[in-house]
């Protein structure tokens, strides 16, 4: 703030002005002690005020920090808050600016989770994949609800804070493969989200085995929540299953696998699509097509061999 006529004299800062419970401090000098670089100006039961970078010639990096003591024992609740800074010049004129800020403490939620063309998902259940479709796809709904708060103050008065939502940031897909008696990390990936419906796939075919699947939603405030774990099983130790798993493993070990089939997110249309029976939404990658072709070829070869015998 500047005043070419009188010059700035002081600042006042307030938090949640207009609420029954609010915080404020005034009379903060516009210019600190220029003989000191950084120092503590005030520290009482109400506020702590510090000055920084006062002694150098660069006035653009001058900084004043204000900490309200009441917040240490009474944390801000969820919802919309505001702070106001008032500038007073040497002639007594004032000018104020108010800035709103939002506290989102509620994690997003995942619902309607399904494995494309297989089944809806339930906690702790195991789902068997076809050996010809080793790249599973998952769909569902993700929401970051709007929440505010009502706070009862020490004197019995109440303050209400408007509902807020920071919005969805991403979804994380983590697969762990059963190795002996424990599950070990196999794959993890963050997927960007642009709508409240998501559709994601693994980046490469899964080899035979059992997997634990964990899908986690994260909002832009850093809150996150995970859908209860469920399990995938693929392969039955048959010759055909082992052969197709072997081919999948060859591709998984290839350096160019991620270039062949990147994880995808497909925003939904305005009309909800039944993902369980929609063949069109089941994307088949070059890798999966080749694996299926090899598996089918081996199957035919095996059947012909049996006929000859």
Secondary structure, DSSP 8 states (H G I E B T S, - for coil): ---TTT-EEEEEEEESTTSSS-EEEEEEESS--TT-SSEEEEESSSEEEEEES-SSS-GGG-EEEEEETHHHHS---SEEEEEEEEEEETTS-EEEEEEEEEE-----EEEEEEETTTEE--TT-EEEE-TT--S-EEEEEEE---EEEEEE-TTS-EEEEEEE---EEEEEEEEEEEETTEEEEEEEEEEE-SSSEEEEE-SS---SEEEEEEEEEEETTS-EEE---EEEEE--S-HHHHHHHHHHHHHHTSTTHHHHS--------SS---TTS-STTS---HHHHHHHHHHHHHHHHHHHHHHH-
